[in-house]
């Protein structure tokens, strides 16, 4: 059943139908479409546009349609171009012509905008819940390793010692920013378009504030022309998912590097590793490579949709049909990835001995400069002096602690016997006590705060 054919003397061309129809992907909005229709039927009755008896008949029919969908018994018809057409067609089959009154004052423009916002609000909550599982896994693996030391890197070059817990918790806070973006996006999308009509508003006295409240929105849209064409919420959610995937890709890259036998810092569980069809010894971190790869897909969905929006005139335009496949795909991709990434992290084996073996005294060069600063030398001079000492040690093929006091004092007279205490990786980590630092106490405070965030 077409919702618009009266103006035309010929049916749409089959190729146009294939291009125009969205039922192949928007059918997933059936529950939101029926929910919105039930609330709208009540609003029409309250406004005395239809009788209470008519509203109850319509609502009863809609509930039957919902039951058919939920039980996979719903049968689509050839003329169902989208989910709205399918639901209304089946409603009329069940209740008769009174079902045709449901669309009074309503357009598919405000209908689809409402359905999609409802779906997106729930999808944002589901994504946040799945992220919580990964955040919990990060805390669980980090907590026993507040004093386990590994080399920290900048520019992928050895930099300073840090704790394993500090490394893992860095990703917790990245994901918490993603959670904040999801909360903000969820708040902005909680604006109800229903009752806006096609663009100019509803000519019948439906209560838009009550419509919004009944559907779980915070407020009705302020402007009907904007309400039917606003897809900022799609861009918000695509951005939140894309940036989250970038953070996950960075985590995946670290895991790929640290699980490589050249490092050997961590080992992925067999359940989250794959092998080679040719090389029996191979142990591949495929889930992490897929995480990296699918990040490009999510970024592509975001950039493609933004390009769709940029040239649209005001009001609803059919271009906006491109909103759903992009968002459906991005969130389904995240839904598939997150349980695997969370389980991979939760089952990581931390190889503390390999980390300890990788600690080089070059990592303590900054501590050596700090030692001179505490003796009274300005940091710039201390930095230069330690650089010269590092060069001497490299020329001699020696560790920093192998240089005798006479050699150190030839560079700076501030060195004394107590310099030996600097060459301790645990001490170096312990010294970084500032808020957010890598000392065991500071990291334990991070974990305490992170647990409090999760409880909230």
C-alpha positions as CSV (number, residue, x, y, z in Angstrom):
1,X,0.0,0.0,0.0
2,X,1.5,3.3,-1.0
3,X,1.0,6.3,1.3
4,X,1.1,8.9,-1.5
5,X,-0.1,7.6,-4.9
6,X,-3.2,9.6,-5.5
7,X,-1.4,12.4,-7.4
8,X,0.1,10.1,-9.9
9,X,-1.4,8.4,-13.0
10,X,1.3,5.7,-13.2
11,X,3.0,3.5,-10.6
12,X,6.7,4.1,-9.8
13,X,9.2,2.4,-12.1
14,X,10.7,-0.8,-10.6
15,X,14.2,0.6,-10.7
16,X,13.0,3.7,-8.9
17,X,11.3,1.5,-6.3
18,X,14.5,-0.4,-5.8
19,X,16.4,2.9,-5.2
20,X,13.8,4.6,-3.1
21,X,12.6,1.9,-0.8
22,X,14.2,1.6,2.6
23,X,12.4,-1.4,4.0
24,X,15.5,-3.6,3.7
25,X,17.2,-1.7,6.5
26,X,14.6,0.5,8.3
27,X,12.5,-2.5,9.4
28,X,14.6,-2.6,12.5
29,X,12.7,0.5,13.7
30,X,9.4,-1.4,13.9
31,X,9.2,-1.3,17.7
32,X,9.8,2.5,17.8
33,X,7.4,3.1,14.9
34,X,4.6,1.2,16.7
35,X,5.4,2.8,20.1
36,X,5.2,6.3,18.5
37,X,2.0,5.4,16.7
38,X,0.4,4.2,20.0
39,X,1.2,7.4,21.7
40,X,0.1,9.4,18.7
41,X,-3.3,7.6,18.7
42,X,-3.8,8.6,22.3
43,X,-2.9,12.2,21.5
44,X,-5.4,12.3,18.7
45,X,-8.1,11.0,21.0
46,X,-7.2,13.5,23.7
47,X,-7.4,16.3,21.1
48,X,-10.9,14.8,20.1
49,X,-9.7,14.3,16.5
50,X,-10.7,10.6,16.9
51,X,-12.9,9.0,19.5
52,X,-11.6,7.1,22.4
53,X,-13.1,3.9,21.0
54,X,-11.3,4.5,17.7
55,X,-8.1,5.1,19.5
56,X,-8.4,1.8,21.5
57,X,-9.2,-0.1,18.3
58,X,-6.1,1.4,16.6
59,X,-3.9,0.7,19.7
60,X,-5.2,-2.9,19.9
61,X,-4.3,-3.4,16.2
62,X,-0.8,-1.9,16.7
63,X,-0.1,-4.2,19.6
64,X,-1.1,-7.1,17.4
65,X,1.3,-5.9,14.7
66,X,4.1,-5.6,17.3
67,X,3.4,-9.1,18.5
68,X,3.7,-10.4,14.9
69,X,7.1,-8.6,14.5
70,X,8.4,-9.9,17.9
71,X,7.4,-13.5,17.0
72,X,8.9,-13.2,13.4
73,X,5.4,-13.8,12.1
74,X,5.0,-10.5,10.3
75,X,4.7,-10.9,6.5
76,X,6.0,-8.0,4.4
77,X,4.0,-7.1,1.2
78,X,5.6,-6.2,-2.1
79,X,4.4,-2.6,-1.8
80,X,5.9,-2.0,1.6
81,X,8.4,0.7,0.8
82,X,9.4,1.4,4.4
83,X,8.6,0.3,7.9
84,X,5.9,3.0,8.3
85,X,4.1,1.8,5.2
86,X,4.4,-1.8,6.4
87,X,3.0,-1.1,9.8
88,X,0.1,1.1,8.6
89,X,-0.8,-1.4,5.8
90,X,-1.0,-4.3,8.3
91,X,-2.9,-2.1,10.9
92,X,-5.6,-1.4,8.3
93,X,-5.8,-5.1,7.4
94,X,-6.4,-5.9,11.1
95,X,-8.8,-3.0,12.1
96,X,-10.2,-1.8,8.9
97,X,-10.5,1.8,7.6
98,X,-10.3,3.3,11.1
99,X,-6.6,2.5,10.9
100,X,-6.3,5.1,8.2
101,X,-7.2,7.8,10.8
102,X,-3.9,7.3,12.6
103,X,-1.9,9.3,10.1
104,X,-4.1,12.4,10.7
105,X,-1.8,15.5,11.0
106,X,1.2,13.3,10.9
107,X,3.9,13.0,8.2
108,X,6.4,10.4,7.6
109,X,8.9,13.2,8.1
110,X,8.1,13.7,11.8
111,X,7.3,9.9,12.1
112,X,10.7,8.7,10.9
113,X,12.6,11.4,12.8
114,X,10.8,10.3,16.0
115,X,11.4,6.6,15.4
116,X,15.0,7.1,14.6
117,X,15.7,9.3,17.7
118,X,14.0,6.8,19.9
119,X,16.2,4.0,18.4
120,X,19.4,6.2,18.7
121,X,18.7,7.1,22.3
122,X,18.5,3.4,23.2
123,X,21.5,2.6,21.0
124,X,23.6,5.2,22.9
125,X,22.6,3.6,26.2
126,X,23.5,0.1,24.9
127,X,26.9,1.3,23.6
128,X,27.6,3.0,27.0
129,X,26.8,-0.3,28.7
130,X,29.2,-2.3,26.5
131,X,31.9,0.3,27.1
132,X,31.4,-0.2,30.8
133,X,32.3,-3.8,30.5
134,X,35.6,-2.9,28.8
135,X,36.3,-0.3,31.5
136,X,35.6,-2.8,34.2
137,X,38.1,-5.2,32.5
138,X,40.8,-2.6,32.4
139,X,40.4,-1.9,36.1
140,X,40.4,-5.6,37.0
141,X,43.7,-6.2,35.1
142,X,45.3,-3.0,36.3
143,X,44.6,-3.3,40.0
144,X,47.1,-6.1,40.8
145,X,49.9,-4.4,38.8
146,X,50.2,-1.0,40.4
147,X,53.9,-1.8,41.2
148,X,54.7,-3.9,38.1
149,X,57.1,-1.7,36.0
150,X,57.4,-1.6,32.2
151,X,59.1,0.8,29.9
152,X,57.0,3.7,28.9
153,X,57.3,5.1,25.4
154,X,57.0,8.4,23.5
155,X,57.6,8.4,19.7
156,X,57.6,4.6,20.3
157,X,61.1,5.1,21.8
158,X,61.9,4.1,25.4
159,X,61.2,7.1,27.6
160,X,60.5,6.6,31.4
161,X,59.4,3.7,33.6
162,X,55.7,3.5,34.3
163,X,53.5,0.9,36.0
164,X,51.4,-1.6,34.1
165,X,48.4,-0.2,35.9
166,X,49.2,3.3,34.8
167,X,49.3,2.1,31.1
168,X,46.0,0.3,31.3
169,X,44.2,3.1,33.2
170,X,45.2,5.6,30.5
171,X,42.7,3.8,28.3
172,X,40.0,3.8,31.0
173,X,40.0,7.6,31.0
174,X,39.9,7.7,27.2
175,X,36.8,5.6,27.3
176,X,35.3,7.7,30.0
177,X,35.6,10.7,27.7
178,X,33.7,8.6,25.2
179,X,31.1,7.9,27.8
180,X,30.8,11.7,28.4
181,X,30.3,12.2,24.7
182,X,27.6,9.6,24.6
183,X,25.8,11.2,27.6
184,X,25.9,14.6,25.9
185,X,24.7,13.2,22.6
186,X,21.9,11.3,24.4
187,X,20.8,14.6,26.1
188,X,20.7,16.5,22.8
189,X,18.8,13.8,21.0
190,X,16.1,13.7,23.6
191,X,14.0,16.2,21.6
192,X,10.7,14.9,20.2
193,X,9.9,15.8,16.6
194,X,6.4,14.1,16.7
195,X,3.6,16.6,16.0
196,X,5.7,18.6,13.6
197,X,3.9,17.3,10.5
198,X,5.8,17.5,7.3
199,X,7.4,20.8,8.1
200,X,4.8,23.4,9.1
201,X,3.4,21.9,12.3
202,X,0.3,20.0,13.2
203,X,-3.1,21.6,12.4
204,X,-4.8,19.5,15.1
205,X,-4.6,20.4,18.8
206,X,-2.2,17.5,19.8
207,X,-0.2,18.2,22.9
208,X,3.4,18.0,21.8
209,X,4.8,18.3,25.3
210,X,2.7,15.3,26.4
211,X,3.8,13.4,23.3
212,X,7.4,14.0,24.2
213,X,6.9,12.9,27.8
214,X,5.0,9.8,26.9
215,X,7.8,8.7,24.6
216,X,10.6,9.4,27.1
217,X,11.9,12.5,25.5
218,X,12.9,15.5,27.6
219,X,11.1,18.1,25.4
220,X,9.5,18.7,22.0
221,X,11.4,20.2,19.2
222,X,11.2,24.0,19.2
223,X,10.7,24.5,15.5
224,X,8.8,22.1,13.2
225,X,10.8,22.9,10.1
226,X,14.0,22.1,12.0
227,X,12.6,19.1,13.9
228,X,11.9,17.0,10.8
229,X,15.2,17.6,9.1
230,X,17.6,17.7,12.1
231,X,20.0,14.8,12.0
232,X,22.6,16.3,14.3
233,X,22.0,13.4,16.7
234,X,23.1,11.0,14.0
235,X,26.3,12.9,13.4
236,X,26.8,13.1,17.2
237,X,26.5,9.4,17.7
238,X,28.6,8.6,14.6
239,X,31.3,10.9,16.0
240,X,31.1,9.5,19.4
241,X,31.4,5.9,18.0
242,X,34.2,7.0,15.6
243,X,36.4,8.6,18.3
244,X,35.7,5.7,20.7
245,X,36.9,3.3,17.9
246,X,40.1,5.4,17.6
247,X,40.8,5.0,21.3
248,X,40.1,1.3,20.9
249,X,42.4,1.2,17.9
250,X,45.2,2.7,20.0
251,X,44.7,0.1,22.7
252,X,44.7,-2.6,20.0
253,X,48.0,-1.2,18.6
254,X,49.6,-1.3,22.0
255,X,48.4,-4.9,22.5
256,X,49.8,-5.9,19.1
257,X,53.2,-4.4,19.9
258,X,53.4,-5.6,23.5
259,X,52.3,-9.2,22.6
260,X,54.9,-9.4,19.8
261,X,57.6,-11.9,20.9
262,X,60.2,-9.1,20.4
263,X,58.6,-7.4,23.4
264,X,56.7,-10.3,25.1
265,X,55.2,-8.0,27.7
266,X,51.7,-9.6,27.4
267,X,50.2,-12.7,26.0
268,X,46.7,-13.0,24.5
269,X,44.5,-15.9,25.6
270,X,44.2,-18.7,23.0
271,X,40.5,-18.0,22.7
272,X,41.3,-14.5,21.4
273,X,44.2,-15.4,19.1
274,X,44.4,-17.1,15.7
275,X,47.0,-19.1,13.9
276,X,48.4,-19.4,10.4
277,X,47.3,-21.7,7.6
278,X,51.0,-22.2,6.7
279,X,53.2,-21.4,9.7
280,X,52.5,-23.6,12.7
281,X,54.2,-21.4,15.2
282,X,52.2,-18.3,14.5
283,X,50.0,-16.7,17.1
284,X,48.2,-13.7,15.7
285,X,46.2,-11.0,17.6
286,X,43.6,-10.9,14.9
287,X,40.9,-9.2,17.1
288,X,43.2,-6.3,17.6
289,X,43.9,-6.0,13.8
290,X,40.2,-6.1,13.1
291,X,39.7,-3.3,15.7
292,X,42.2,-1.2,13.9
293,X,40.7,-2.0,10.5
294,X,37.1,-1.3,11.4
295,X,38.0,2.0,12.9
296,X,38.5,3.2,9.3
297,X,35.0,2.0,8.5
298,X,33.5,4.0,11.3
299,X,35.4,7.1,10.3
300,X,34.2,6.6,6.8
301,X,30.6,6.4,7.9
302,X,31.0,9.7,9.8
303,X,32.7,11.6,7.0
304,X,30.2,10.2,4.4
305,X,27.2,11.3,6.4
306,X,28.6,14.7,7.1
307,X,29.1,15.1,3.4
308,X,25.5,14.2,2.8
309,X,24.3,16.9,5.3
310,X,26.4,19.8,4.1
311,X,24.5,20.8,1.0
312,X,20.9,20.2,2.1
313,X,18.3,23.0,1.9
314,X,16.0,23.4,4.9
315,X,13.2,20.9,5.5
316,X,13.2,17.2,4.9
317,X,15.0,15.9,1.9
318,X,15.3,12.3,0.7
319,X,19.1,12.5,1.1
320,X,18.4,12.0,4.8
321,X,17.5,8.4,4.2
322,X,21.3,7.9,4.1
323,X,21.4,8.4,7.9
324,X,20.2,5.0,8.9
325,X,22.6,2.6,7.2
326,X,25.6,4.6,8.3
327,X,24.5,4.6,12.0
328,X,23.2,1.1,12.0
329,X,26.5,-0.2,10.5
330,X,28.7,1.8,12.9
331,X,26.8,0.7,16.1
332,X,26.5,-2.9,14.9
333,X,30.3,-2.9,14.2
334,X,30.9,-1.6,17.8
335,X,28.5,-4.2,19.2
336,X,30.5,-7.0,17.5
337,X,33.9,-5.6,18.5
338,X,33.4,-4.5,22.1
339,X,32.6,-7.9,23.8
340,X,35.7,-9.4,22.1
341,X,38.0,-6.6,23.0
342,X,36.7,-6.6,26.6
343,X,37.2,-10.3,26.9
344,X,40.7,-10.1,25.3
345,X,41.7,-7.5,27.9
346,X,40.2,-9.4,30.8
347,X,42.2,-12.5,29.9
348,X,45.5,-10.8,29.2
349,X,48.5,-12.5,30.8
350,X,51.0,-9.9,32.1
351,X,54.6,-11.0,31.7
352,X,56.3,-9.0,34.4
353,X,59.7,-10.7,33.9
354,X,59.8,-9.7,30.2
355,X,58.9,-6.2,31.2
356,X,61.7,-6.1,33.8
357,X,64.2,-7.5,31.3
358,X,63.3,-4.7,28.9
359,X,64.1,-1.9,31.4
360,X,67.2,0.0,30.4
361,X,69.0,2.5,32.6
362,X,68.5,5.1,29.8
363,X,64.9,5.2,31.1
364,X,66.4,6.8,34.2
365,X,68.1,9.7,32.5
366,X,65.4,12.1,33.5
367,X,65.7,10.9,37.1
368,X,69.4,11.7,36.9
369,X,68.6,15.2,35.7
370,X,66.1,15.5,38.6
371,X,68.8,14.5,41.0
372,X,71.0,17.4,39.8
373,X,68.0,19.8,40.1
374,X,67.5,18.7,43.7
375,X,71.2,19.5,44.3
376,X,70.6,23.1,43.0
377,X,71.5,22.9,39.3
378,X,69.0,24.6,36.9
379,X,67.1,22.0,34.9
380,X,68.4,23.2,31.5
381,X,72.0,22.7,32.7
382,X,71.1,19.4,34.4
383,X,69.5,18.2,31.1
384,X,72.6,19.1,29.2
385,X,74.9,17.4,31.7
386,X,72.9,14.2,31.7
387,X,72.9,14.2,27.9
388,X,76.7,14.3,28.0
389,X,76.7,11.4,30.5
390,X,74.4,9.3,28.3
391,X,76.7,9.9,25.4
392,X,79.8,8.8,27.5
393,X,78.0,5.6,28.5
394,X,77.0,4.9,24.9
395,X,80.6,5.4,23.7
396,X,81.9,3.0,26.4
397,X,79.1,0.5,25.8
398,X,78.3,0.8,29.5
399,X,75.1,1.3,31.6
400,X,74.7,4.6,33.3
401,X,75.3,3.0,36.7
402,X,78.6,1.6,35.5
403,X,80.2,5.1,35.2
404,X,82.3,5.8,38.2
405,X,81.8,8.9,40.4
406,X,84.9,10.5,39.0
407,X,83.5,10.4,35.5
408,X,80.2,11.8,36.6
409,X,81.9,14.6,38.5
410,X,84.0,15.5,35.4
411,X,80.6,16.5,33.8
412,X,79.1,18.1,36.9
413,X,80.4,18.7,40.4
414,X,76.9,18.3,41.8
415,X,77.2,14.5,41.6
416,X,77.9,12.8,44.9
417,X,78.0,9.2,46.4
418,X,74.2,9.2,46.8
419,X,73.7,9.3,43.1
420,X,73.7,5.4,43.2
421,X,70.2,5.5,44.6
422,X,68.9,7.0,41.4
423,X,69.4,3.7,39.5
424,X,66.3,2.0,40.7
425,X,63.3,1.6,38.4
426,X,60.8,1.1,41.3
427,X,62.1,4.3,43.0
428,X,61.6,6.2,39.7
429,X,58.0,5.1,39.5
430,X,57.4,5.8,43.2
431,X,58.7,9.4,42.7
432,X,55.9,10.3,40.3
433,X,53.4,11.0,43.1
434,X,51.6,13.9,41.6
435,X,47.8,13.6,40.8
436,X,47.5,11.4,37.8
437,X,51.1,10.1,38.0
438,X,52.4,6.6,37.8
439,X,53.4,6.0,41.4
440,X,51.5,3.1,43.0
441,X,49.7,5.5,45.4
442,X,48.6,7.8,42.5
443,X,47.5,4.9,40.4
444,X,45.5,3.4,43.2
445,X,43.8,6.7,43.6
446,X,43.0,6.6,39.9
447,X,41.5,3.2,40.2
448,X,39.5,4.2,43.3
449,X,38.1,7.2,41.3
450,X,37.4,5.0,38.3
451,X,35.4,2.5,40.4
452,X,33.4,5.4,41.7
453,X,32.7,6.5,38.1
454,X,31.5,3.1,37.2
455,X,29.2,2.9,40.2
456,X,27.6,6.2,39.1
